[in-house]
Amino acid sequence: MDITLSQKMNEFGESIFNELANYKKQKLREGHEMIDLSVGSPDLPPPPYVMDVLTSHVQDPSLYGYSLTGTDELYEAISVYYSNRFDVSVHKENEVLMVMGSQDGLVHFPMVFANPGDVVLVPDPGYTAYAAGIALSGATPYGMPLKEENHFLPDLDIIPEDVCQKAKLMILNFPGNPVPAMATESFFKKVIEFAKKHQIIVLHDFAYSELYYEEKPISFLSVEGAKEVGVEFNSLSKSFNMAGCRIGYIVGNQEIIAAVNRLKSNLDYGVFLPIQKAAIAALGETSSFSEELRQTYKERRDILVKGLAEIGWHVDSPKASMFIWAKVPAGFTSTDFTYHLIDEAGIVVTPGNAFGPSGEGYVRIGLVQNEATLEKAVQRLKEITLLK
């Protein structure tokens, strides 16, 4: 039997993450020890009280039916959390929507608002789920380059007018992945003005809202007028180490929320109720755990930034997120350098061009190993001639 794929599948080639994973497995089979800093997956557990709540409710036989939607209790917890953490008021009745991890919402979001021929403004480099969602909608991505000279913020003034006229959606991500940049209030104000002028919906991905160090990031919705033009995505994956639980949410403009909910009601049956209970516990007791988590990532960041500087590889110290965005040494492309690190040092990072053409010349390094392992990685780098 001949198996043929749909034309849509032409948009979905094998990702660089799979390629790196396969190469890593090959190296492991050959007996090499690998330090994997490529995937942004938390290596730490959720707070003990969250696991206790999950364990308790898993034993309740009445909670094994379809949840269909987020519970009123969860939506209340999200509303209170946003009020306490970001001084943002969101109504639990119509301005909050649960998703099965933020990626679920991010991938499906463009399908709700964009048609073939429409344009989606997307950060370049940007999280790979954005491109997947745009491909599913049939819309055309337009990359907004994130450049060092602009503090890795998109320059809205250089977007051509004909692109603006076709644009239905703008995706932003601060603090970002792969670029751990921070947005300013003045930038968000400009985004809101731009969106109103061109009738563009704004999606702000705020998944790293709790992972910050010297400076707390601002919520897009905290800026006046933001709720008129857009929504904000958030997740418990990174903030509370609940990545495998697959629970996130959207807050903001009620018409946008209602439209996404209309699609979601045709796609899935909600998130397991005990997981929702665990999410409520996480959102309700953030202070000490979040501070301890930030301190852990800060110590990891400082080990890498200082260690790399000692061997002549100077990288910017990120103010937030769980990544370092590092320029590759002269004479290498991002991909060549990535494979060089695997072959010579047994260290796996992600080439910047995996996230878009403007990522060429960089690699993303995840702070996803403990301090001792990161120190070992620095020592390995000291032993290869590349950085001496």
Secondary structure, 3 states (H helix, E strand, C coil): CCCCCCHHHHHCCCCHHHHHHHHHHHHHHCCCCCEECCCCCCCCCCCHHHHHHHHHHHCCHHHCCCCCCCCHHHHHHHHHHHHHHHCCCCCCCCCEEEECCHHHHHHHHHHHHCCCCCEEEEEECCCHHHHHHHHHHCCEEEEEECCHHHCCCCCHHHCCHHHHHHEEEEEEECCCCCCCCCCCHHHHHHHHHHHHHHCCEEEEECCCCCCECCCCCCCHHHCCCHHHHEEEEEECCCCCCCHHHCCEEEEECHHHHHHHHHHHCCCCCCCCHHHHHHHHHHHHCCHHHHHHHHHHHHHHHHHHHHHHHHCCCCCCCCCECCEEEEECCCCCCHHHHHHHHHHHHCEECEEHHHHCHHHCCEEEEECCCCHHHHHHHHHHHHCCHHHC
